[in-house]
Amino acid sequence: MATSQRVVIIGAGIVGTNIADELVSRGWTDVTVVEQGPLRMPGGSTSHAPGLVFQTNASKTMTLFARYTVEKFLSIEKEGESCFNQVGGLEIATTPERVEELKRKLGYAHSYGIDAKIITKEECQKLYPGLNTDLVLAGLHIPTDGLALAARAVELLIERTRAAGVKYIELTPVTGIDKADGRVTGVITPDATIPADIVISCAGFWGVEIGKMVGLPVPLLPMAHQYAKTTPVPHTNGVLTNGHAETNGHTNGVVKPNSARLPILRYQDQDLYYREHGEQYGIGYYGHRPIPVDAASLAQATEDVSEHKMPSRLDFTTEDFDPAWKLSQELLPALKGCEIADGFNGIFSFTPDGGPLVGQAPHLDGFYVAEAVWVTHSAGVARAVAEVLTDGRSRIDLAECEIARFEQVQLTSAYVSETSQQNFVEIYDILHPHQPRESPRNMRVSPFFARQEQLGAFFLEVGGWERPFWYESNAKLLDELPEEWKPVERDAWSARYYSPIAAAEAWKTRNAVAMYDMTPLRRLEISGKGAVDLLKRMTTGNVSRKPGAVTYTLLLNEHGGVRSDITVARLEDELFQVGVNGPVDTAYFTREARLQSQSTPDRPAHVRDITGATCCVGLWGPLAREVMQEVSPDDFSNKGLTYFRTKRATIAGIPVTVMRLSYVGERGWEIYASADNGLRLWDALWKAGQPHGIIAAGRSAFNSLRLEKGFRSWGTDMTTEHDPFESGLDFAVKADKAEFVGKAALEGRSKDTVSRRLRCLTVDDGRSVVLGKEPVFVAGKAEGYVTSAAFGYTVRKPVAYAYLPSSVQEGDAVEIEYFGRRIAATVTPEPLYDPSMSRLRG
């Protein structure tokens, strides 16, 4: 976008001021920040945030956000004092389970480039004198963690952005948003309407109310979190290494950054964290009951806001903190000589999945949000937003943060409230990567749900959908499994949310026929005279072939990064069915169709989400054709329907759309019907398949089979951080095609020019299963991390994919770090199964 765009940022907290700074540093000249409170102390979460920055996270995106926050805050300084006190971070384990969790966390650090190490309890005490080592088993030390001095950072950011031309308007609430023709045009205040081409809501928990002004659900819940300060701690047992009292962090923004000397400390087994405030201790507690707050009920910040009087600070509830105080005195015995001097319940924003809310409103161009962003990730999110506005994309993939990522059912107030409170309770819990929510459940089920329950389906919830991962009815098949198909014994962690039944389901898929419920995969109907124009412009493949063609293709951003992989089926001249990866893709297609229809009214395109109105069965296996012949008069031979073709047909009298696709590597079809006919379709196929040994199979087998075939999964195996050549998807790019989004960026790139490539790894011992995100070491150095992994039942060994330097070649030895131990693996040619495609093409 042009640097002359008029930008209005709502909120002068740590996020809003950082975004203003990132924009002016890129040459933007017309930026206004509107703040409802006084600039010296806006009164939101920034004004009371304890400022602990622990960088390591299971999410690469959040880790990189935090890493940049550290880098930037270290660079914000005045008179030799920076806004970050890099005292390091120490996470202690007091249970064997937490020790293992720290080993996994060490793996995340290695995967994402954070310096960290596991240390003994004696080393913990050396770093943190006064720890009760009778409780401590081990620790994770991250030297680059520390304390962000948020209030001071905001003050200095305002000072330097003002000097660069940013206009600040304080004590001014936003009362509305002006818009016209699907675009934002201004921000309404009691005194005036501020013209704007771009509005960015950085209002924190007040962002819920700002969103309502434009009809945008902002799925966050303000929650009270307890924080207390002790009286000065007696200098016994070396608990404190300094005696420097800290000047109040909110009085004129003055902070002595060296007042803390000890590492920030997390005691996650008891939901506690600690930091120094001079001679006092600050104690944060997540173990109390959830205390949700209605954002609309919170008063606005006024001129007389102070450290003890601000909208985001509620009265301290002593009874909630009593358990924390006892636990803290056990861990740090010197605290027995003090009392609680001050405490409050500070309000922070929680979301249904724990991630921030970032991006453009799907229905209103120019309106952006950056909400539910904690100090830890503030500068990283701000840079990402600035990059989106100035460069058209963030260097860090934002899929986990997109405001449009939620399904409609996940935007209801009931869902947001329950899941956000659950996230508060679980924030320090040890959670398995496959662990589902216990509630709410059964929000979205396919028409086959009743039959799946009868077959003993084990469901995991993904995106609000109940998805079968295996069926207990297939347990009897384990006795029939040939020796070469029998599953290996797994360690306790990889065996969670897994069943050896998946091996039997994979065996049946490869040797007979299986039915997979593919209903949750999102489907769009794109129609109109301009439908083909829209798809040609947005995709990398040839989607303009005659009706009956199905195309696997990519959506790229302007920089050539993979924003999604999709299938485009041309049903009629002006009607396409498009399989996409979720709500973000839907928002993208909808916006582009609207813009095209406005610019070329004679070539309109219309986008409709048909997922809930339809259902899909994947019928795959060498005997799939025999099943179809039992129930349909249509021709499903190679002559009747070749690979990557589609046609309308009937099955047991049910109108269906059939596509010859397969993500498990066996011949067969995706069969679509209206939802009201779904149960009839399932029953007809099930009955016809009985003589051929048909089974229902789940996602565990599906994931194993698709990895054996080398099929990528968007969001794990490739994101906007990867281009088609790096991810091995260049076959989906038609370089001779006319202009499409991202084409110019791919000029000059090839497999030979990339610095990294997605590689297939097989585990040498044939039995050590990993789950994903584990670091991969080449010649002793962490060079990548696992994207997807599974046990390959057909090839009899664990399979993993990872991005590795291009210098790494097939046949090279690598190591995968799993719970602190190195597992030998080999870079292997792909696909592992059916490289000639004879099974798929029949």
Salt bridges, closest charged atoms under 4 A:
ASP21 OD2 - LYS72 NZ 2.73
ASP21 OD1 - ARG160 NE 2.83
GLU22 OE1 - ARG26 NH1 2.68
GLU22 OE2 - LYS72 NZ 2.86
GLU91 OE1 - LYS105 NZ 2.87
GLU91 OE2 - ARG266 NH2 2.97
GLU100 OE2 - LYS103 NZ 3.08
GLU101 OE1 - ARG104 NH2 2.47
GLU155 OE1 - ARG152 NH1 2.93
GLU159 OE2 - LYS78 NZ 3.18
ASP197 OD1 - ARG6 NH2 3.06
GLU209 OE2 - LYS212 NZ 3.30
GLU246 OE2 - ARG275 NH2 3.82
GLU246 OE1 - HIS277 ND1 3.01
ASP269 OD1 - ARG98 NE 2.85
GLU279 OE2 - HIS235 NE2 3.71
ASP304 OD2 - LYS309 NZ 2.57
GLU307 OE1 - HIS308 NE2 3.92
ASP320 OD1 - ARG289 NE 3.12
ASP342 OD2 - HIS308 ND1 4.00
ASP342 OD1 - ARG313 NH2 3.10
ASP353 OD2 - ARG405 NE 2.79
ASP365 OD1 - ARG591 NE 2.62
ASP365 OD1 - ARG594 NH2 3.25
GLU387 OE2 - ARG383 NE 3.98
GLU387 OE2 - ARG395 NE 2.46
GLU407 OE1 - ARG444 NH1 3.05
GLU407 OE1 - ARG522 NH2 2.32
GLU466 OE1 - ARG441 NH2 2.62
GLU483 OE1 - LYS486 NZ 3.37
GLU525 OE2 - ARG608 NH2 3.29
ASP533 OD2 - ARG603 NE 2.81
GLU572 OE2 - ARG648 NH1 3.24
GLU574 OE2 - LYS529 NZ 3.88
GLU592 OE1 - ARG537 NH1 2.94
ASP609 OD2 - ARG522 NH1 2.94
GLU630 OE2 - HIS692 NE2 3.89
GLU666 OE2 - ARG510 NH1 3.06
GLU666 OE1 - ARG839 NH2 2.91
ASP683 OD1 - ARG451 NE 2.75
GLU708 OE1 - ARG510 NH2 2.79
ASP717 OD2 - ARG706 NH1 2.90
GLU721 OE1 - LYS60 NZ 2.69
ASP723 OD2 - ARG749 NH1 2.92
GLU726 OE2 - ARG756 NE 3.09
ASP730 OD1 - LYS751 NZ 3.88
GLU815 OE1 - ARG822 NH1 3.61
GLU817 OE2 - HIS110 ND1 3.02
GLU817 OE1 - ARG822 NE 3.40
GLU830 OE1 - ARG712 NH1 2.73
